[in-house]
């Protein structure tokens, strides 16, 4: 079962902030704390397949030393961020439909 199909209340979840971060992740290369926070928040709502992708991104951001390596890691994985952005958007629509 997908986590988006549970009875969790996402009314306090800042979908726009997370969507924005995943839509333009390069702007967070020099200070990735916001991007990491958005990835952590997204773990609450996405299924196991995306949990693995989120963990991959989190590990890459944590272990990349310096802005240049983080920028390169983000650039190489833009498609994963865009895929997560779409999933967050879909989860937002599902949560709105439950209201």
C-alpha positions in Angstrom: 0.0 0.0 0.0 1.3 3.4 -0.8 1.7 5.8 2.0 -0.4 8.4 0.1 -3.3 6.0 0.6 -3.2 6.1 4.4 -5.2 8.3 6.6 -2.4 10.7 7.3 -3.3 14.3 7.4 -1.1 16.4 5.0 -2.9 19.7 5.6 0.3 21.1 7.3 2.6 19.7 4.7 4.2 22.5 2.6 3.7 21.0 -0.8 4.7 24.1 -2.7 8.0 24.5 -0.9 8.9 20.8 -1.5 7.8 21.0 -5.1 9.8 24.1 -5.7 12.9 22.6 -4.1 12.7 19.5 -6.3 11.9 21.6 -9.4 15.1 23.7 -9.0 17.5 21.7 -6.7 20.7 23.3 -8.0 20.0 26.5 -6.1 20.5 24.5 -2.9 23.9 23.1 -3.8 25.8 25.4 -1.5 23.3 25.0 1.4 21.6 21.7 1.0 19.8 21.8 4.4 16.5 22.9 2.9 16.8 20.2 0.1 17.5 17.6 2.8 14.5 18.7 4.9 12.3 18.5 1.8 13.5 15.0 1.1 12.9 13.9 4.7 9.4 15.3 4.6 8.7 13.5 1.4 9.6 10.2 2.9 6.4 10.5 4.9 4.1 10.3 1.9 5.8 8.3 -0.9 5.9 4.6 -1.4 8.8 2.2 -1.0 10.2 2.7 -4.5 10.6 6.4 -3.8 12.0 5.8 -0.3 15.0 4.1 -2.0 15.4 7.1 -4.3 15.1 9.6 -1.5 17.7 7.6 0.6 20.0 7.6 -2.4 19.7 11.4 -2.8 20.1 11.9 0.9 23.3 9.8 1.1 24.7 11.5 -2.0 24.1 15.0 -0.5 25.5 14.0 2.9 28.7 12.4 1.6 29.5 14.9 -1.2 32.2 17.2 0.2 31.8 20.8 -0.8 29.6 22.8 -3.1 31.2 21.6 -6.3 30.6 17.9 -5.5 27.1 18.6 -4.3 26.4 20.6 -7.5 27.7 17.8 -9.6 25.7 15.2 -7.7 22.5 17.2 -8.0 23.1 17.9 -11.7 23.7 14.1 -12.4 20.4 13.3 -10.6 18.1 16.0 -11.9 15.7 13.4 -13.3 15.2 11.8 -9.9 14.4 15.2 -8.4 11.9 15.9 -11.2 10.3 12.5 -10.7 10.0 13.2 -7.0 8.5 16.6 -7.8 5.8 14.9 -9.9 5.0 12.4 -7.1 4.7 15.2 -4.5 2.4 17.0 -6.8 0.3 13.8 -7.3 0.2 13.3 -3.6 -1.0 16.9 -3.1 -3.9 16.3 -5.6 -4.8 13.1 -3.8 -4.8 14.8 -0.4 -7.0 17.6 -1.7 -9.5 15.1 -3.1 -9.8 13.6 0.3 -10.9 16.9 1.9 
